[in-house]
């Protein structure tokens, strides 16, 4: 009973945290962009305080070192185009320039037409190491299932790379490939259901314990038993 009650309280606390996180992320997504974090801030980045921040960055595309990462979006299956952006301070940031269909792998289709310097705005995203569920990244075969910044940087011989990437925003009026602005911002929030479930189980356990104790203290309190 105590365990069930503790789990119910924990789920209530998790729900409060999740609602606060959703509110904070919603505020970040619609805030004015701030400069993308530099090396002095990299060590302190965290999902709780930085994920989905709108950031602004200026640099030049290193388009010959782009990486295609498998993706499934509202437009169907295909790839994210991850292109390094070199900054004047000597650092590099991977930019998810957007989505291309599986039939459009040819770099000539989505290579940047303006090598830079360019200034862009997007959402800061933390690295996705390892790969996807049951699909590990395979740098040797150049098969990527997640946006693993460190692994992609090593595969492309990039140095001094930020530990995050940026999901580019869609520029109003811009068409063609890649298609930017497809970031899905969604958080599972089933904690209220879990809390109610554990709470009901706690009440059932308490009722069962009370019934057993009353029967021990007051045998026959429910009336005479039928003879066997």
Number of C-alpha atoms within 10 A of each C-alpha: 17 10 11 19 19 15 18 24 16 16 22 18 14 17 19 14 12 17 13 12 16 15 11 17 21 14 14 20 18 11 12 12 17 12 11 22 19 13 14 7 10 12 9 10 14 11 13 10 13 18 18 24 25 25 22 19 19 17 21 17 25 18 17 12 15 22 24 23 22 20 19 12 15 7 11 12 15 19 24 30 27 25 24 28 23 22 15 10 10 10 17 25 27 28 24 28 25 22 28 27 19 15 9 15 14 10 14 9 13 19 18 17 10 9 13 14 14 12 10 17 21 26 25 24 22 20 18 16 16 17 17 14 8 7 12 14 21 13 13 7 7 13 16 24 23 22 28 20 21 19 18 24 21 12 14 15 9 18 12 13 20 21 20 22 26 26 24 23 19 18 12 6 5 9 10 9 17 21 21 22 17 15 16 8 10 8 10 6 14 12 18 16 14 17 23 15 15 22 20 15 17 20 14 14 16 14 13 12 12 12 11 11 12 13 12 11 9 10 11 11 11 9 7 8 8 5 4 3
